[in-house]
Amino acid sequence: MAWIITPVLLAGLGQVVVLKTGLLSGLATPLDRGREWRGKPLLGPRKTWHGVIIMTTLTALVAAAQAEAARRYEACRSLAPFAYRRTNPWLLGFALGLGYCLAELPNSFVKRRLGIAPASTTERWASVQYVIDQSDSVIGCLIALRFFYKPSWLETGLAFVTGLTLHVGVDQLMRAWGIKRRAYRPSHVTPSRLATAGTGTLSSP
């Protein structure tokens, strides 16, 4: 299953690099464009076109590179579960990236309805909420995969556990580097007042 997981894993790591360096920050426009439903954000500022474009593009590139390696090298061909003469690797990679992104949206919608901030959990059942946050995109990838390859139940289970473990690792890396807090702050929110050192008062910047 390593062959199947690789495009999403490398795309996720690539996203970490892009966010860390601030590349393509102009694409960080919220998917819901700030719309609200019943007084609460539809999805919130964390779900942006930035993430969708990065994930779909990088997964497609990695999947295409895998297909080329499988055509050139027997060792790679023996690892690939796909018959690339019948499977378009660009479409496969794009579908995996899109499934990854789309599967996160229902969770975000529900959390906004419950008043849970992006990348946060409530004190009660926090561990369960965190697992759900990390597993939704893995499930989305597995659903997208089934349009191209029918894994056995064992392969599906292994892919889910491995994907969840790697996703948690990438999430912790982003938190350790402070990427999530910086990258997901609403682009339209800017402080209008700053504290003046030593005075205890507020003044315009």
Secondary structure as UniProt FT lines:
FT   HELIX           2..21
FT   TURN            22..24
FT   HELIX           25..27
FT   TURN            31..34
FT   STRAND          36..37
FT   TURN            38..39
FT   STRAND          40..41
FT   TURN            45..46
FT   HELIX           49..72
FT   HELIX           74..79
FT   TURN            84..86
FT   HELIX           89..102
FT   TURN            103..104
FT   HELIX           105..113
FT   TURN            114..115
FT   TURN            118..119
FT   TURN            124..125
FT   HELIX           126..145
FT   TURN            146..148
FT   HELIX           153..176
FT   TURN            177..178
FT   HELIX           179..183
FT   TURN            187..188
FT   STRAND          194..195
FT   TURN            197..199
FT   STRAND          202..203
//
